[in-house]
């Protein structure tokens, strides 16, 4: 079974599991990294029939199924940064604030980078959240922000926890971690599998291509929906981020019936056109027979519809 390598305080993706699905970053969009016009932003319907999801931009997601509300990588701050006055700034903003969100059964964090773990958001959310599921080591970051220890559940790859009939499993990804110069790879990173009955959802988190997608499919079988990292890539980062074509191929590799490309539409962390990720993802998905859903920001959309 694929497990993270740990040397001293630092984690590492097993090198024998490294591979790529696409060699070149061939971009199709001629648009700038930031759109020249405002993107559509909806008002979410939190009373929609389950199962449904809301994408708040970048990697922030709300998944509602089986009577549970699961919030993944919530970032509601204006910047993905350790400070409020510098760093990558949002070019779109959610139409709702944290105070307008419903009660949350679980928050899932994929890794500790600032565009995925936003401590001001976590602290403000705390009164609404029952539990936090995090990869090993990230629990210490939450505890330092006064999140009660009893609410935090740290997991390693392949560990599972249940909320009644709703199962959450921490699964591998090929990425890295660190919020500062001396904390590189001292916390684990992951993807997540959510299962209620025979309905399964995969959230990739950040990470490059690798054999872990095949391993996840071997263990869990096919998925109804996959939320796939698809953005903030370039040639230098190919070992830690997917090209859009690889994102679609990875969704197909885990047996996803439909996939949603995320990790775009809010922050500029690379130099590709703002719409390069969804255009390339859709083109590859159509080529390999993968259904694609590309919602607008804050749009509630059904997970029962797979076309």
N, C-alpha and C positions, 0 to 999 in steps of 0.2 A: 504493500500500500504506500502511496506517495505521502511522505511526511516531510515537514520542514527540517533542514539541517541547522543545527545551532552550534556555533563555536564560540565558547565564552558567553558573552552577553548578546551576540548578534545572530540573527536568523539569515538563512539563505535558501533560495529555491534550488532543489537538486539539479545540478548541471546536466545530468544524464537525461533529464526530462525536457531540456530546452530544445526547441525547434521553431521554425518559422513556416508560415503558410504562404506568404507573399514576400517577394524580394524587394520590390521598389515602391516608393511612395509617389505614385503618379496622380497628381491632383487635377481635378476637373473644374473647380470653381475659380473664376477670375475676380470674385468679390474680395473686399478687404476682410481682415479678421473681425472687425466690428461692423455690423450692418449700418447702412446709411439711413435707414428708416426703422422705426420701432417695430419690433416683432409683435404679433398678436399675443395677448395675454388674457386668458379666460378667467372667470370666477368659478372655482370648483364647486361641484355639487357633492357634499358629504353625505347626502341621503340617497344616493344612487343605489340601485339594486346590486348586491354583491354577486360575483367578485368584480371589483373595479380597481382602478389605480389613478393616481394623480401625479404628474411629473411637474416639479416646481422649477425646472431648469437645472442644467449641469447633471449631477448625479442624485439629487434629492427627490425621493419618491415616497408616496404613501400607497401601501398595498392594503386593501380591505377584502378579506375573505374569511369564511368560517366564523363570522362574528368577531373577528379580531382586526385591529388596526395596527399596522406595522409601518414605521417611518424609517427610511433608510438614508443614511448620510445627510441629515438635515443641515443645510447651510442657508440661513436667512439674513446673514450680515451683508453689508454692502461690499465688503472686501474679503477675499480669501487670503488672509494674512495674519501674522501675530499681532499686528497693530491696526488701529482703525483709520489711520491717516495715510497709509502707504500700502503698496502691493496691488495685485490684480483686483480691479473694480468691476462690479456687475454692469453689464450693458442692458440687462433686463431685470426686473424685480418681480417677485411673486405678487399676486393681486390680493393676497391675504397675509395677515401677520400671524405670529405665533399665538396670540390671544384668540384668534378666530378658528384655530385648528380644533378638531374634536379631541376627546380623551384618547390617549395612545396606549395600547397594550404593550408595545415593545418598540424600542429604538435599536436598529442594527447599524453598527459602524464597520466599514470594510477595512479602514486603516487610518493612520493618524495624520495624514497630510492635511494642510489647512483648508483645502477645497472639499474635504470630506468630513473632517472633525473640526467643527466650529464651536469653540468653547462658550462664547456668548450665547449662541443658539441653544446649546445643551443646558446651560444654567437656567435660561428663561423657560425652557420646555419642562424642566424637572417636575413642576407641580402637576403636569398633565400625564406623566409617563409612569407606568407601573414597573417596567424592567428595561435594562440596557444589556444587549448582547454584543460583546466586543471580542476581537482577537486578543490573545494573551499579551499582556503588557499594557494595552490601552486602558485597562481598568485602573491603573495607577494614575493616568492622566485625569480620568473622571473623578477619582477620589480627591485629587488635589483641587478640584473645582467644587468641592462640597457635595458631590453626588453620594448619597448614602451607600455604604458598602453592600448592604443587604439587597439593593436594587440592581447591582452589577453582576453579570454572569460572564466571566472570561472563558473563552473556548479556544481550543487548538483545532487544526484541520481534522475533519471527520467526527468531531464531538457534536452530539445532538442534545437538545433540550425540548421539552414539551410545554405548551400552554393548553392544557386540556387535549383536544384532538388535533391541535395545530402544532406541527413539528418544525423546528428550526435546526438546520445543520450548518456548521462552519465548514467550508470547503476550500480547496487550494486555489491560489492564483500566483502568477509569476510577476512579482512587483518588488517593491522595497518600501521602507518606512523611514520616518525621522522628521522631527519638528525643529531640529537645530543641528549645529555642526557636530556635536558629540553624541547625538542620539540616533545616528543612522543605523537602521535595521535592528534596534534594540527592542522593538515591538513587532508583533506578527501582523501580517496582512492577509486578507481572505476574500473569497466570494461567499455567497449565501444561497442555500436551498431552503425553500418554504413549501411545506406540504400539508394539505388538508384533505383527507380522504384520498381520492384518486386525482386531485388537482395539484399540480406542481409548478412552482415558479422558481426561476434561477435569476440571481442578480450577480453579475460578473465582478463587480468592483473594478478597480484598475488592474491592468496587467497585460503582459505580452502573450503571444501564442505559446502553447506547450502541450505536453502529453496529459496534463491534468484535465483537460476537457474530455478526453476519451475516458479517463478514470472516473470522472463524475458521471458520465453517461452509463458506464458499466455498472456503477453502484445503484443509481436511481432510475435508470431507464429514461424514457422520453419525458419531455416537459411540455406543458401547455403554453407557457410564455417564458421568454428570456429577455431580461433587460441588460443590454450589452454596452460596455464602454466603447465609445466611438467618437473620439475627438481628443485634441491636445497632443497630437502625434507629430513627430518628425523623424528624420533618418537617425539622428543621434540617440533618440529615445526608443528605438525599435525593440530593445531588450526589456522595456518596461511598459510599453503601450502598444495597443493593436492598431494597425492600419484598418480603415473601414472595411475593406474586403476581408481581412482576417476576422474582423468582428462578426461578419455574416457567416463566414465559414465555421467559426467556433460555435455559433448558435446552432448551425446545422449539425455539428459534431456531437452536441449534447442531446440532439433529437428534439429541438424546439419546434413546436408547431407554428409559432409566430414569435417575432422578436421586435423589440423597441430599441433603437439606437439612442443612447444617452451620453452624458459627459460633454455636452456642447450646449450652445444657446444661452450662456450666461457669463462665463469668464473667458478671457483670452490668456491662455498659457502657452500657446504656440503661435506659429505664423501662417497657418493655413486659412483659407477663406472661411467665413463663418458658416457657410452652408455646404462646404466640401464634405463634411462627415455624412450627413443624411443622404446626399446625392450619390456618393460612392457606395454607401451601404445598401441603398435601395437597388442600385444597378446590379450589384453582386448577388443580392438576395433573389432578384428576379431570375438571374442566370442559373442559380442552384435550386430554385423551387422552394424558397422560404417566404412565408407570409410576413409582411412588414406592417407595423403600425407606427406612424409618426404623429403623435399628438401635439397640439399647441401647448404652450406653457400654461400650467394650472388647469388644463382641461381634464375633467373626469371622463374616463373612457372605460368601457366594459372589457373585462378579460374573458368573457364568455364568447365574444365575437372574435374570430381568429382570422378574418380575411382582411 
